């Protein structure tokens, strides 16, 4: 299951306010947990794309600061760590 999390347009690194999201591979066998995990992973991949764009523009990205309620989720933080290296 894969999510494209541009339901409100794309931001960084490609700005496209008309971009639209999608859920690919969704079947009746998937649960809410599968859908939620796909959205989490898609968001983490968006973070990685933003970091890669910054690095290719000559900036460094050695750490990420996370704030808000999401930082209370070990799963959310671990996914970001795994995807961004």
N, C-alpha and C positions, 0 to 999 in steps of 0.2 A: 504494500500500500504506500502510495507516495502523494504528498500534498505539495501544491504550489501555492504559497501563502501570500499571494498578491491580490487579496480580495478588495483592498482599498487602494489599488495601484501599486506600482513599484517605486521604491525609494532609492537607496544606495545599493550598489554602485550604478545601476541603470535607472534613471528617473523616467517613469512612464505612468502618468496618472490614469491612463486608460487600460493598463494591464489588468487582467482578471485572473483570479485564482482557479485552482482545479483540484479535484481529488481523483487520482488515477489508480485504477485497479480495485476499486471498492466493490465488494460483493456482499451478499447477505450473511456470509460467515464472519464478517468483521464486526467487532463490537465498538462501543463508544471509546473504550480504552485504546483500540487500534487507531481510530480516527484522531484521538487526542495525541497519541504518540507521534503520528505522522505530522501533525501540526507543530509539535515541539521540535522534531527533527528538521522540518522545513525552516523554522525560525532560526535554528542553530546554523543551518547551511547558509542562510541569509547573512548571519553575523560573519561567517567565514568569508563570504564573497566581499563584504565590506572591508574586512581586514586585508584581504588579498589586493583589493583596489588601492588601499592606502599604502601598502608596501610597494606596489608597482609604481606608485607616484613618488616614491622616495622617503616615505615616512616609516617609522618603526612602530610595531605594535607588540610590546612585550608582555602586557597584562591587560586584562579586561576587568572593569569594575561593574559589578552587578548590584542593583538596588531594588527596593520594592518587595512586594509580597513573593514574587517568583524566586527570590534568593533564599527563601525558606525551604525550597524543594531540592533535596539532594539529587534527585533524578535530573532536574532542569540544569543544575550546575554541572553535574557530571557529563551530561550530553554536550553542553557548551565546551567543556574541557576536552572531551574526546574529539569533537568535530574541528575545533580550532587549533588543537595541538598544544 
